[in-house]
Structure formats: structure tokens, C-alpha cells
Amino acid sequence: MFRKMRRYKQALSLLECAAILNKATSGTLAVMGDDNYPYAVPLSFVYDHNRLIFHCATSGHKIDAIEKNPKVSFCIIAQDQVVEEKYTTYFRSVIVFGKAHIARNVKEKKEAFEVLAAKYSPRDEKGRMDEMNKLFEQTNIIIVDIEHISGKEAIELKKNCEK
């Protein structure tokens, strides 16, 4: 179903991909938007047990697209260093494919919201709980159940790791 990486020697392991997903604070979500135009939007997220969690308003382009077609991809660029004299970049990135759904069950929504909030405010439990309670009804929580992950890095980075 998912393509094999053409430059497989540059592939990151699932463990390396997970480390990038755990460390990153933002990425770009791609959905099938209006009139079958791709719609890609940067957003904050959390990676949690083979799923991605993010929040958004209760209406808008993302919500409409996800309700129409739940298949999404999500991309993180963990490194992008231009190496001018070599006419290249030393990059490291991860792409996730999965199916998104809006957390409509109150328990699922609350638990996912807490996981997301804890990533961005880990030391202020009372503050994040107050904020979550205040925004709960006017916020959608989207969960992407991951079906496939692939990561890739510049061959120069791969060679440096092997030394």
C-alpha cells in the first residue's frame, strides 16, 4: 500500500523516526482540501502511542477536509542545514501517513487533550487543566491513527553516523 523508499540507504529506523516525532513541536498536516486541492497547514502536535494528536477550532478547512476524507499525511523537518560549497543540504525528516478523526467521545477527547497540553506545559498542571476546562467545548481534538512512518536523512549524515 505504501511505497518503498527509493533511496533506502538513507532511511531512518522506526526508532529514529519516533525520536524525531517525540522531540518535534510542530509539523505540517496535509489533507485533501476543497476542489481536490491539497491543503497543507503547519501545526503543533504530540506523538503518543502510534498516533498524533493536535487541536483546532470546531470549524474550518481542516475539519471539513478530514470529515470528507480522513486520509492524511504529516511531515516534520528535523534538520535542514544548507551546505553551500557542496550544493546540497544535510536534512533529516519524517513523514507519517494515517487516518484522522475528531475525538467526539468526551473521555477520548479529554485524555488526548491532556496528553497534548502536558507536552507544551509539563510543569504547570493546574494552569493547563484550567485552560483545558475553559477551552474544552470550543476546541476540537484530532487524532491521527498512524498507518505508516518513513524517515530519511542526507547520505552525508548517514555516513557520519557510521564512523
C-alpha positions as CSV (number, residue, x, y, z in Angstrom):
1,M,0.0,0.0,0.0
2,F,2.8,2.5,0.9
3,R,5.7,2.9,-1.4
4,K,9.1,1.6,-0.5
5,M,11.8,4.3,-0.2
6,R,13.8,4.6,-3.4
7,R,16.9,5.7,-1.6
8,Y,16.7,3.0,1.1
9,K,20.3,3.6,2.3
10,Q,19.1,7.0,3.6
11,A,16.2,5.5,5.5
12,L,15.8,6.2,9.3
13,S,14.8,3.3,11.5
14,L,11.4,3.4,13.2
15,L,13.2,4.1,16.5
16,E,14.9,7.1,14.9
17,C,11.6,8.3,13.5
18,A,9.9,8.0,16.9
19,A,12.7,10.0,18.5
20,I,12.2,12.8,16.0
21,L,8.4,12.7,16.5
22,N,8.8,12.9,20.2
23,K,11.2,15.8,20.1
24,A,9.5,17.9,17.5
25,T,6.9,20.6,18.4
26,S,5.5,21.3,15.0
27,G,4.9,19.8,11.6
28,T,2.8,20.2,8.5
29,L,-0.5,18.3,8.1
30,A,-1.7,17.6,4.6
31,V,-5.3,16.8,3.8
32,M,-7.3,16.7,0.6
33,G,-8.9,20.2,0.6
34,D,-11.5,22.0,-1.4
35,D,-11.9,21.1,-5.1
36,N,-9.3,18.3,-4.6
37,Y,-6.5,20.7,-4.0
38,P,-4.0,19.5,-1.4
39,Y,-4.2,21.7,1.8
40,A,-1.1,21.7,4.0
41,V,-1.1,23.5,7.3
42,P,1.6,23.8,10.0
43,L,0.5,23.0,13.5
44,S,1.7,21.9,16.9
45,F,1.2,18.3,17.9
46,V,2.1,15.4,20.2
47,Y,3.2,11.9,19.2
48,D,1.6,9.4,21.6
49,H,1.5,5.6,21.2
50,N,1.4,5.4,17.4
51,R,-0.9,8.3,17.0
52,L,-0.6,12.1,16.5
53,I,-2.8,14.5,18.5
54,F,-3.5,18.1,17.7
55,H,-6.1,20.7,18.4
56,C,-8.0,23.1,16.3
57,A,-11.2,25.2,16.1
58,T,-14.5,23.4,15.8
59,S,-14.9,24.5,12.1
60,G,-12.7,25.4,9.2
61,H,-10.8,24.0,6.3
62,K,-9.0,21.2,8.2
63,I,-12.2,19.9,9.8
64,D,-14.1,20.0,6.5
65,A,-11.3,18.1,4.8
66,I,-10.9,15.5,7.5
67,E,-14.7,14.8,7.6
68,K,-14.7,14.4,3.8
69,N,-11.6,12.2,3.6
70,P,-9.8,11.0,6.8
71,K,-6.5,10.1,5.0
72,V,-3.8,12.5,5.9
73,S,0.0,12.9,5.9
74,F,2.1,14.8,8.3
75,C,5.7,15.9,7.7
76,I,8.4,17.0,10.1
77,I,11.7,18.5,9.1
78,A,14.0,17.9,12.0
79,Q,17.2,19.2,10.3
80,D,17.8,21.3,7.2
81,Q,21.3,22.6,7.0
82,V,22.4,24.2,3.7
83,V,25.9,23.2,2.7
84,E,26.6,25.9,0.2
85,E,30.0,24.7,-1.0
86,K,28.6,21.2,-1.7
87,Y,25.4,22.4,-3.4
88,T,23.3,20.3,-1.0
89,T,21.5,20.2,2.3
90,Y,22.1,17.9,5.3
91,F,18.5,17.1,6.1
92,R,16.5,14.7,8.3
93,S,12.8,14.4,8.0
94,V,9.9,12.1,8.9
95,I,6.6,11.6,7.1
96,V,3.6,9.9,8.7
97,F,0.5,8.6,6.9
98,G,-2.7,7.8,8.7
99,K,-6.4,8.3,9.2
100,A,-7.6,11.3,11.2
101,H,-10.8,11.5,13.3
102,I,-12.3,14.1,15.6
103,A,-12.4,12.9,19.2
104,R,-16.1,13.1,19.8
105,N,-16.2,10.9,22.8
106,V,-15.7,13.1,25.9
107,K,-13.4,10.7,27.6
108,E,-11.2,10.2,24.5
109,K,-11.1,13.9,23.9
110,K,-10.2,14.8,27.5
111,E,-7.4,12.2,27.6
112,A,-5.9,13.3,24.3
113,F,-6.3,17.0,25.2
114,E,-4.3,16.3,28.5
115,V,-1.5,14.5,26.6
116,L,-1.2,17.4,24.2
117,A,-1.3,20.0,26.9
118,A,1.2,18.2,29.0
119,K,3.8,18.3,26.2
120,Y,3.7,22.1,26.0
121,S,3.2,22.9,29.6
122,P,4.6,19.9,31.6
123,R,5.3,21.8,34.9
124,D,2.0,23.7,35.3
125,E,-0.7,21.0,35.8
126,K,-3.2,23.4,37.4
127,G,-2.7,26.1,34.7
128,R,-3.1,23.6,31.9
129,M,-6.2,22.0,33.5
130,D,-7.8,25.4,33.9
131,E,-7.0,26.3,30.3
132,M,-8.4,23.0,29.1
133,N,-11.6,23.3,31.1
134,K,-12.0,26.9,29.7
135,L,-11.5,25.9,26.1
136,F,-12.9,22.3,26.1
137,E,-16.2,23.0,24.3
138,Q,-14.7,25.3,21.7
139,T,-11.8,23.1,20.7
140,N,-11.7,20.0,18.5
141,I,-9.1,17.4,19.3
142,I,-7.9,15.5,16.2
143,I,-6.3,12.1,16.5
144,V,-4.4,10.6,13.6
145,D,-4.1,6.8,13.9
146,I,-0.7,6.1,12.2
147,E,-0.6,3.5,9.4
148,H,2.9,4.1,8.1
149,I,6.0,6.1,9.1
150,S,9.1,6.8,7.0
151,G,12.1,8.8,7.7
152,K,15.1,9.9,5.6
153,E,18.3,11.7,6.1
154,A,21.1,13.0,3.9
155,I,23.6,10.4,2.9
156,E,26.3,12.5,4.4
157,L,24.6,12.3,7.8
158,K,24.2,8.6,7.5
159,K,27.9,8.3,6.7
160,N,28.9,10.4,9.7
161,C,26.8,8.1,12.0
162,E,28.5,5.0,10.7
163,K,32.0,6.3,11.5
